Amino acid sequence: MKLKINGEIKSIDHTDEAYFLEDLIKHLGYQPQLVVVELNGIIINPQHWYEKKIKDGDCLEVVTIVGGGSYS
């Protein structure tokens, strides 16, 4: 399956009939509690990742939340 992830085309080996967003995020090595995911232009609530099927040609943007700041 070919997906566009953060602007890059990636091939994902997938043998199951259904492949869900939750599985893909883990497969890519992201920590689910530290990312925001946009699937085909729509931000997906993490509570729904387990039911969102991924299909060939989908476009994802995965943004990692990073803590930080400055001290005065």
ABEGO torsion letter per residue (X at the ends): XBBBBGGBBBBBBBABABBBAAAAAAAAGBBAAABBBBBGGBBBBAAAAAABBBBBGBBBBBBBBBBEEBBX
